[in-house]
Amino acid sequence: MKKAIVFLFIVVLSFSFSPAAKAQCSMCTISAEQGTKNGNTQGKGLNSGILYLLAIPYLLMTGIGVLWYRNYRKKISSTAINQ
């Protein structure tokens, strides 16, 4: 339990001191601005790409969490049967 509290404290502390990202690269900004001015749908593609890149780490972490939970449940049930 103490390790979990220390880990949580470190995570919260690291996020509190991280610099804020306020803009994308200049090439992406220019592309998105020109695309929306001319009626193109490049902005939609840019947003879809950002969401795709954002979703992958969350899906991976969810999968690892589910596998960890299932293995933990198997371990608990096997020790309950042996007792």
C-alpha distances in whole Angstrom, upper triangle without the diagonal:
4,5,5,6,9,10,11,12,14,16,17,18,20,21,23,25,26,30,31,34,37,39,40,42,46,47,45,46,49,49,47,50,53,52,51,55,57,55,54,50,49,46,45,44,43,40,40,39,36,35,35,33,30,30,29,26,25,26,25,21,22,23,20,18,20,21,17,17,20,19,16,18,21,19,18,21,23,21,22,25,26,25
4,5,5,6,9,10,11,12,14,15,16,18,20,21,23,25,28,30,33,36,38,39,41,45,46,44,45,49,49,47,50,53,52,52,55,57,56,54,51,49,46,46,45,43,41,41,40,37,35,36,34,31,31,30,27,26,28,26,23,24,25,22,20,23,23,20,20,23,22,19,22,24,22,21,25,26,24,25,29,29,28
4,5,5,6,9,10,11,12,14,15,16,19,20,21,23,27,28,31,34,36,37,39,42,44,42,43,46,46,45,47,50,50,50,53,55,54,52,49,47,44,43,43,40,38,38,37,34,33,33,31,29,28,28,24,23,25,23,20,21,23,20,18,21,21,17,18,21,20,18,21,23,21,21,24,25,24,25,29,28,28
4,5,5,6,8,10,11,12,14,15,17,18,20,21,25,27,29,32,34,35,37,40,42,40,41,44,44,43,45,48,47,47,50,52,51,49,46,44,41,40,40,38,36,35,34,32,30,30,28,26,26,25,22,20,22,21,17,18,20,17,15,18,19,16,16,19,19,16,19,22,20,20,23,25,23,25,28,28,28
4,5,5,6,9,10,11,12,14,16,16,19,20,24,25,28,31,34,34,37,40,42,40,40,44,44,43,45,48,47,47,50,52,51,49,46,45,42,41,41,38,36,36,35,32,31,32,30,27,27,27,23,22,24,23,20,21,23,21,18,21,22,19,19,23,22,20,22,25,23,23,26,28,26,28,31,31,31
4,5,5,6,9,10,10,12,14,15,17,19,22,24,27,30,33,33,36,39,41,39,40,43,44,42,44,48,47,47,50,52,51,49,46,44,42,41,41,38,36,36,35,32,31,32,30,27,27,27,23,23,25,24,20,22,24,21,19,23,24,20,21,25,24,22,24,27,25,25,29,30,28,30,33,33,33
4,5,5,6,9,10,11,13,14,16,17,21,22,24,28,30,31,33,36,38,36,37,40,41,39,42,45,44,44,47,49,48,46,43,41,39,38,37,35,33,33,32,29,28,28,26,23,24,23,20,19,22,20,16,18,20,18,16,20,20,17,19,22,22,20,23,25,24,24,27,28,28,29,32,33,33
4,5,5,6,8,10,11,12,15,16,19,21,23,26,29,29,32,35,37,35,35,39,39,38,40,43,42,42,45,47,46,44,41,40,37,36,36,34,31,32,31,27,26,27,25,22,23,23,19,18,21,20,16,18,20,18,16,20,21,18,19,22,22,20,23,26,25,24,28,30,29,30,33,34,34
4,5,5,6,9,10,11,13,14,18,20,23,26,28,30,32,35,37,35,36,39,40,38,40,44,43,43,46,48,47,46,43,41,38,38,38,35,33,33,32,29,28,29,27,24,25,25,22,21,24,23,19,21,24,22,20,23,25,22,22,26,26,24,27,29,28,28,31,33,32,33,36,37,36
4,6,5,6,9,10,11,12,16,18,21,24,27,28,30,33,35,33,34,38,38,37,39,42,42,42,44,47,46,44,42,39,37,37,36,33,32,32,31,27,27,28,25,23,24,24,20,20,23,22,18,21,23,21,20,23,24,22,23,26,26,24,27,30,28,29,32,34,33,34,37,38,38
4,5,5,6,9,10,11,15,16,18,22,24,25,27,30,32,30,31,35,35,34,36,39,38,38,41,43,43,41,38,36,33,33,33,30,28,28,27,24,23,24,22,19,20,20,17,16,20,19,15,18,20,18,17,21,22,20,21,25,25,23,26,29,28,28,31,33,32,34,37,38,38
4,5,5,6,9,10,14,15,18,21,23,25,27,31,33,31,31,35,35,33,35,39,38,38,40,43,42,41,38,36,33,33,33,30,28,29,28,25,24,25,23,20,21,22,19,18,21,21,18,20,23,21,19,23,25,23,23,27,27,26,28,31,30,30,33,35,35,36,39,40,40
4,5,5,7,9,12,15,18,20,23,25,27,30,33,31,31,35,36,34,36,39,39,39,41,44,44,42,40,37,35,35,35,32,30,31,30,26,26,27,25,22,24,24,21,21,24,23,20,23,26,24,22,26,28,25,26,30,30,28,31,34,33,33,36,38,37,38,42,42,42
4,5,6,6,10,12,15,18,21,22,24,27,29,28,28,32,33,32,33,37,37,36,39,41,41,40,37,35,32,32,32,29,27,28,27,23,24,25,22,20,22,22,18,19,22,21,19,21,24,22,21,25,26,24,26,29,29,28,31,34,33,33,36,38,37,39,42,42,43
4,5,5,9,10,13,16,18,20,22,25,28,26,26,30,30,29,31,34,34,33,36,39,38,37,34,32,29,29,29,26,24,26,24,21,21,22,20,17,19,20,17,17,21,20,18,20,23,22,21,24,26,25,26,29,30,29,31,34,33,34,37,38,38,40,42,43,44
4,6,9,10,13,16,19,21,24,26,29,27,27,31,32,30,31,35,35,35,37,40,39,38,36,34,31,31,31,28,26,28,27,23,24,26,23,20,22,24,20,20,24,24,21,23,27,25,24,28,30,28,29,32,33,31,34,37,36,36,39,41,41,42,45,46,46
4,6,9,12,15,18,20,22,25,28,26,26,30,31,30,31,34,35,35,37,40,40,38,36,34,31,32,32,28,27,29,27,24,25,26,23,21,24,25,21,22,26,25,23,25,28,27,26,30,31,30,31,34,35,34,36,39,38,38,42,43,43,44,47,48,48
4,6,9,12,15,17,19,22,24,23,23,26,28,26,28,31,32,31,34,36,36,35,33,30,28,28,28,25,24,25,24,20,21,23,20,18,21,21,19,19,23,23,21,24,26,25,25,28,30,29,30,33,34,33,36,38,38,38,41,43,43,44,47,48,48
4,6,9,12,14,16,19,21,20,20,23,25,24,25,28,29,29,31,34,34,33,31,28,26,27,27,23,22,25,23,19,21,23,20,18,22,23,20,21,25,25,23,26,29,28,28,31,33,32,33,36,37,36,39,41,41,42,45,46,46,48,51,51,52
4,6,9,12,14,17,20,18,17,21,22,21,22,25,26,26,28,31,31,30,28,25,23,24,24,21,19,22,21,17,19,21,18,17,20,21,20,20,24,24,23,25,28,28,28,31,33,32,33,36,37,37,39,42,42,42,45,47,47,48,51,52,53
4,6,8,11,13,16,14,14,17,19,18,19,22,23,23,25,27,28,26,25,22,19,21,21,17,16,19,18,14,16,19,16,15,18,20,18,19,23,23,23,25,28,28,28,31,33,32,34,37,38,38,40,42,42,43,46,47,48,49,52,53,54
4,7,10,12,15,13,12,15,17,15,16,20,20,20,22,25,25,24,23,20,18,20,20,16,16,19,18,15,17,20,18,16,20,22,21,22,25,26,26,27,30,31,31,33,35,35,36,39,40,40,42,45,45,46,48,50,51,52,55,56,57
4,7,8,11,10,8,12,13,12,13,16,17,17,19,22,22,21,20,17,15,17,17,14,14,17,16,13,16,18,16,16,20,21,21,22,25,26,26,28,30,31,32,34,36,36,37,40,41,42,44,46,47,47,50,51,52,54,56,57,58
4,6,8,6,6,10,11,10,12,15,15,16,18,20,21,19,18,15,13,15,15,11,12,15,13,11,14,16,14,14,18,19,19,21,23,24,25,27,29,30,31,33,35,35,37,39,40,41,43,45,46,47,49,51,52,53,55,57,58
4,6,5,6,9,10,11,12,14,16,17,19,20,22,20,19,15,14,17,16,12,14,17,14,13,16,18,15,17,20,21,21,23,26,26,27,29,31,32,33,35,37,37,39,41,42,43,45,47,48,49,51,53,54,55,57,58,60
4,5,5,6,9,10,11,12,14,16,17,18,20,19,18,15,14,18,17,13,16,18,16,15,19,20,19,20,23,24,25,27,29,30,31,33,35,35,37,39,40,41,43,45,46,47,49,51,51,53,55,56,57,59,61,62,64
4,5,5,6,9,10,11,12,14,16,17,18,16,16,13,13,16,15,12,15,17,15,15,18,19,18,20,23,24,25,27,28,29,31,33,34,35,37,39,40,41,43,44,46,47,49,50,51,53,55,56,58,59,61,62,64
4,6,5,6,9,10,10,12,14,16,16,14,14,10,9,12,11,8,11,13,12,11,15,16,15,17,20,21,22,24,25,27,28,30,31,32,34,36,37,38,40,42,43,44,46,48,49,50,52,54,55,56,58,60,61
4,5,5,6,9,10,11,12,14,16,14,14,11,10,13,13,10,12,15,14,13,16,18,17,18,22,23,24,25,27,29,30,32,33,35,36,38,39,40,42,44,45,46,48,50,51,52,54,56,57,58,60,62,63
4,6,5,6,8,10,11,12,14,13,14,11,11,14,14,12,14,17,16,16,19,21,20,22,25,26,27,29,31,32,33,35,36,38,39,41,43,44,45,47,48,49,51,53,54,55,57,59,60,62,63,65,66
4,6,5,6,9,10,11,12,10,11,8,8,12,11,9,12,15,14,14,17,19,18,20,23,24,26,27,29,30,32,33,35,36,38,39,41,42,44,45,47,48,50,51,53,54,56,57,59,60,62,63,65
4,6,5,6,9,10,11,9,9,6,5,9,9,7,10,13,12,13,15,17,17,18,21,23,25,26,27,29,30,32,33,35,36,38,39,41,42,44,45,46,48,50,51,52,54,56,57,58,60,62,63
4,5,5,6,9,10,10,11,9,8,12,13,11,13,16,16,16,19,21,21,22,24,26,28,29,31,32,34,35,37,38,39,41,43,44,45,47,49,50,51,53,54,56,57,59,60,61,63,65,66
4,6,5,6,9,8,10,9,9,13,13,13,15,17,18,18,21,22,23,24,27,28,30,31,33,34,36,37,39,41,42,43,45,46,47,49,51,52,53,55,57,58,59,61,63,64,66,67,69
4,6,5,6,5,6,5,6,10,10,10,12,15,15,16,19,20,21,22,24,26,28,29,30,32,34,35,36,39,40,41,43,44,45,47,49,50,51,53,55,56,57,59,61,62,63,65,67
4,6,5,6,7,7,7,9,11,11,12,15,16,17,19,21,22,23,25,27,29,29,31,33,34,35,37,39,40,41,43,45,45,47,49,50,51,53,55,56,57,59,61,62,63,65,67
4,6,8,10,10,10,13,15,15,16,19,20,20,22,24,25,26,28,31,33,33,34,37,38,39,41,43,43,45,47,48,49,51,53,54,55,57,59,59,61,63,65,65,67,69,70
4,6,9,10,11,13,15,15,17,19,20,21,23,25,26,27,29,31,34,34,35,37,39,40,41,44,45,45,48,49,50,51,54,55,56,58,60,61,62,64,66,66,68,70,72
4,7,9,10,11,13,14,16,17,19,20,22,23,25,26,28,30,32,33,33,36,38,38,39,42,43,43,46,47,48,49,52,53,54,56,58,59,60,62,63,64,66,68,69
4,6,8,9,10,12,13,15,16,18,19,20,22,24,25,27,30,30,31,33,35,35,37,39,40,41,43,45,46,47,49,50,51,53,55,56,57,59,61,62,63,65,67
4,5,5,7,9,10,11,13,15,16,17,19,20,21,24,26,27,27,30,32,32,33,36,37,37,39,41,42,43,45,47,48,49,51,52,53,55,57,58,59,62,63
4,5,5,6,9,10,11,12,14,15,17,18,20,22,24,25,26,28,30,30,32,34,35,36,38,40,41,42,44,46,47,48,50,51,52,54,56,57,59,61,62
4,5,5,6,9,10,11,12,14,15,16,18,20,23,23,24,27,28,29,30,33,34,35,37,38,39,41,43,44,45,47,49,50,51,53,55,55,57,59,61
4,5,5,6,9,10,11,12,14,15,16,19,21,22,22,25,26,27,28,31,32,32,34,36,37,38,40,42,43,44,46,47,48,50,52,53,54,57,58
4,5,5,6,9,10,10,12,14,15,17,20,21,21,23,25,26,27,29,30,31,33,35,36,37,39,41,42,43,45,46,47,49,51,52,54,56,57
4,5,5,6,9,10,11,12,14,16,18,19,20,22,24,25,26,28,30,31,33,34,35,37,39,40,41,43,45,46,47,49,51,52,53,55,57
4,5,5,6,9,10,10,12,15,17,17,18,21,22,23,24,27,27,29,31,32,33,35,37,38,39,41,43,44,45,47,48,49,51,53,54
4,5,5,6,9,10,10,13,15,16,16,19,21,21,22,25,26,26,28,30,31,32,34,36,37,39,40,42,43,45,46,47,49,51,52
4,5,5,6,8,10,11,14,15,16,17,19,20,21,24,25,26,28,29,31,32,34,35,37,38,40,41,42,44,46,47,49,50,52
4,5,5,6,9,10,12,13,15,16,18,19,21,22,24,25,27,28,29,31,33,34,35,37,39,40,41,43,45,46,48,49,51
4,5,5,6,9,11,11,12,15,16,16,18,20,21,22,24,26,27,28,30,32,33,35,36,37,39,41,42,43,45,47,48
4,5,5,7,10,10,11,13,15,15,17,19,20,21,23,25,26,27,29,30,32,33,35,36,37,39,41,42,44,45,47
4,6,6,8,10,11,12,14,15,16,18,20,21,22,24,25,27,28,30,31,33,34,36,37,39,41,42,43,45,47
4,6,7,7,9,11,12,13,15,17,18,19,21,22,24,25,27,28,30,32,33,34,36,37,39,40,42,43,45
4,6,5,6,9,10,11,12,14,15,16,18,20,21,23,24,26,27,29,30,32,33,35,36,37,39,41,42
4,5,5,6,9,10,11,12,14,15,17,18,20,21,23,24,26,27,29,30,32,33,35,36,38,39,41
4,5,5,6,9,10,11,12,14,15,16,18,20,21,22,24,26,27,28,30,32,33,35,36,38,39
4,5,5,6,9,10,10,12,14,15,16,18,20,21,22,24,26,27,28,30,32,33,35,36,38
4,5,5,6,9,10,11,12,14,15,17,18,20,21,23,24,26,27,29,30,32,33,35,37
4,5,5,6,9,10,11,12,14,15,17,18,20,21,23,24,26,27,29,30,32,33,35
4,5,5,6,9,10,10,12,14,15,16,18,20,21,22,24,26,27,29,30,32,33
4,5,5,6,9,10,10,12,14,15,16,18,20,21,22,24,26,27,29,30,32
4,5,5,6,9,10,11,12,14,15,17,18,20,21,23,25,26,27,29,31
4,5,5,6,9,10,11,12,14,15,16,18,20,21,23,24,26,27,29
4,5,5,6,9,10,10,12,14,15,16,18,20,21,23,24,26,27
4,5,5,6,9,10,11,12,14,15,16,18,20,21,23,24,26
4,5,5,6,9,10,11,12,14,15,17,19,20,21,23,25
4,6,5,6,9,10,11,12,14,15,17,18,20,21,23
4,5,5,6,9,10,11,12,14,15,17,18,20,21
4,5,5,6,9,10,11,12,14,15,17,18,20
4,5,5,6,9,10,11,12,14,15,17,19
4,5,5,6,9,10,11,12,14,16,17
4,5,5,6,9,10,11,12,14,16
4,5,5,6,9,10,11,12,14
4,6,5,6,9,10,11,13
4,6,5,6,9,10,11
4,5,5,6,9,10
4,5,5,6,9
4,5,5,6
4,6,5
4,6
4
